[in-house]
Amino acid sequence: MPTDIHLPPKIGVSHLHIFEEEVFCRKTINNINHYTPNK
């Protein structure tokens, strides 16, 4: 069994929150680039 699952709650939540923010930022940037008309 991997020991990475048994992380302290604070570290696990913080890492998950940072990961979700990074994904959200990337999606937002991709949406802006996608919907911006090319000149």
N, C-alpha and C positions, 0 to 999 in steps of 0.2 A: 504494500500500500504506500502511495506517495505521501511524504510528510508535509508537503506544501498545503494540503487541505487543512491541517491543524494550525492555522495561523491565528494570532491574536485578533479578536474582532475588530479593534480599531485599525490595525494595519490592513486587514482584508477589506474593510469597508472603504478606507481611504484610497487604496489602490483601485478598487472597483469604480469609485467615484471619479478618480482622475482618468481612468480608461474611458468611462462613458463620456466625460467632458471632451476628451480628445476626439472620440468618434463623432460626437455632435458637431464639434468645430469643423472637422473634415467634411462632414455632410453639408454643413452650411456653406463652406467655401465652394464645394463642388456645385451646389445649387446656384450660387451667385454666378459662378463662371459659366454654368450651363444656360442660365436664363439671360445672361448679358449678351446683347446682340453684337456680333463681330462687325467692326467698322473697317 
